[in-house]
Amino acid sequence: MLTFAALAVVALFCGCATNPQPTAAGGGQTGTCEVCRYNNDLACVEFRLKQTTPKTEYHGETYCFCSKSCQATFEKNPAKYAHHDPSGATSR
């Protein structure tokens, strides 16, 4: 149980790529981490955007990340993560 809790905490702090979405309660914008979504890391798929959120441009779109770790992972192979579709195709 302790191992699972430790993994959940690590996953929470490990990163994401995003397209902003307004929250229903009007509490700012949230984004979806394409890196975490690709890796099925459900603890970190959606996060709240901040002014300090790391960002990267790719094919004319801005991707936001919840950590510098996911930003670095995305930048190594952006085509792998950009608008990931479980079928293996990319959208847009």
C-alpha positions as CSV (number, residue, x, y, z in Angstrom):
1,M,0.0,0.0,0.0
2,L,2.8,2.4,0.8
3,T,4.5,1.6,-2.5
4,F,1.3,2.5,-4.3
5,A,0.9,5.8,-2.5
6,A,4.6,6.6,-3.3
7,L,4.0,5.9,-7.0
8,A,0.9,8.0,-7.0
9,V,2.8,11.0,-5.5
10,V,5.6,10.6,-8.0
11,A,3.1,10.4,-10.9
12,L,1.4,13.5,-9.7
13,F,4.6,15.5,-9.9
14,C,5.9,14.0,-13.2
15,G,4.3,16.0,-16.0
16,C,1.9,16.8,-18.8
17,A,1.2,18.4,-22.3
18,T,-2.0,20.3,-22.8
19,N,-4.8,22.1,-24.7
20,P,-6.5,24.5,-22.3
21,Q,-10.1,23.9,-21.4
22,P,-12.2,26.2,-19.1
23,T,-13.4,24.6,-15.9
24,A,-17.1,24.3,-15.3
25,A,-16.9,26.2,-12.0
26,G,-14.9,29.1,-13.7
27,G,-11.9,28.4,-11.5
28,G,-9.3,28.9,-14.3
29,Q,-8.3,26.6,-17.2
30,T,-7.3,23.0,-17.2
31,G,-5.2,21.1,-19.6
32,T,-4.8,17.5,-20.7
33,C,-1.3,16.1,-20.6
34,E,-0.7,14.3,-23.8
35,V,2.5,12.6,-22.4
36,C,0.6,11.2,-19.4
37,R,-2.4,10.3,-21.5
38,Y,-0.1,8.4,-23.9
39,N,1.5,6.6,-20.9
40,N,-1.9,5.9,-19.3
41,D,-0.9,7.9,-16.2
42,L,-4.4,8.8,-15.0
43,A,-3.1,10.6,-11.9
44,C,-1.7,13.4,-14.1
45,V,-3.8,13.5,-17.3
46,E,-5.7,16.7,-16.4
47,F,-4.2,19.6,-14.5
48,R,-4.8,23.3,-13.7
49,L,-2.9,25.7,-15.8
50,K,-0.8,28.4,-14.0
51,Q,1.3,31.3,-15.2
52,T,4.4,29.2,-14.6
53,T,3.3,26.2,-16.6
54,P,6.1,25.1,-19.0
55,K,5.1,25.5,-22.7
56,T,6.4,24.3,-26.1
57,E,5.4,25.2,-29.6
58,Y,4.9,22.3,-32.1
59,H,3.4,22.6,-35.6
60,G,1.9,26.0,-34.7
61,E,0.2,24.8,-31.5
62,T,1.2,25.5,-28.0
63,Y,1.4,22.5,-25.6
64,C,1.5,23.2,-21.9
65,F,3.0,20.8,-19.4
66,C,2.5,20.3,-15.7
67,S,6.2,19.6,-15.2
68,K,9.5,20.3,-16.9
69,S,10.0,16.5,-17.0
70,C,7.0,16.0,-19.3
71,Q,8.1,19.0,-21.3
72,A,11.5,17.4,-21.9
73,T,9.9,14.1,-22.8
74,F,7.6,15.7,-25.3
75,E,10.4,17.7,-26.9
76,K,12.5,14.6,-27.5
77,N,9.7,13.1,-29.7
78,P,6.8,15.5,-30.1
79,A,5.1,13.5,-32.9
80,K,4.7,10.6,-30.5
81,Y,2.6,12.6,-28.0
82,A,1.0,15.4,-30.0
83,H,-2.8,14.8,-30.0
84,H,-2.3,11.2,-29.2
85,D,-5.1,8.9,-30.5
86,P,-5.2,5.3,-28.9
87,S,-5.4,3.9,-32.5
88,G,-1.9,5.3,-33.2
89,A,-3.1,8.1,-35.4
90,T,-2.7,11.8,-34.6
91,S,-5.6,14.2,-34.7
92,R,-5.7,17.6,-36.4
